[in-house]
Amino acid sequence: MNHRANIHGGNIYQAQEQYGVGIDQVLDYGANINPLGIPRSLQAVITDNMNILT
């Protein structure tokens, strides 16, 4: 039985090498990083509905 490795997240260094681009040209969206945080509108919806989330 052949098993493939379970890889989670992006490997920015492998992508950089594979596509021959600089590391500053690779964006890793797998990390789920947003420097702006969640929108205020979403924050308000979550706060207003906290009672149904718990």
C-alpha positions in Angstrom: 0.0 0.0 0.0 1.4 3.4 -1.0 0.8 6.3 1.3 1.4 9.9 0.4 2.9 12.2 2.9 0.3 14.3 4.7 1.6 17.9 4.2 -0.1 20.8 5.8 0.5 24.4 4.9 2.6 25.9 2.2 6.3 25.2 1.7 7.4 28.7 0.5 11.0 27.6 0.1 10.1 24.7 -2.1 7.8 26.9 -4.2 10.5 29.5 -4.5 13.0 27.0 -5.8 10.5 25.2 -8.0 9.4 28.3 -9.8 12.7 30.1 -9.8 11.4 33.2 -8.0 12.7 35.3 -5.1 11.3 34.4 -1.6 9.8 37.9 -1.5 7.6 37.0 -4.5 6.0 34.0 -2.7 2.8 34.6 -0.8 1.8 31.8 1.7 -2.0 32.0 2.0 -2.0 28.7 3.8 -0.9 30.4 7.0 -4.2 32.3 7.2 -2.4 35.5 8.2 -4.2 38.9 7.8 -2.3 41.9 9.3 -5.5 43.9 9.2 -7.4 41.5 11.4 -11.1 40.7 10.9 -13.4 43.3 9.5 -15.2 45.4 12.2 -18.5 44.3 10.6 -17.7 40.6 11.2 -16.4 41.4 14.7 -19.8 43.0 15.5 -21.8 40.0 14.2 -19.7 37.6 16.2 -20.1 39.7 19.4 -23.8 40.2 18.8 -24.3 36.5 18.4 -21.9 35.1 21.0 -24.8 33.5 22.8 -25.5 31.1 19.9 -21.8 30.2 19.5 -21.3 28.8 22.9 
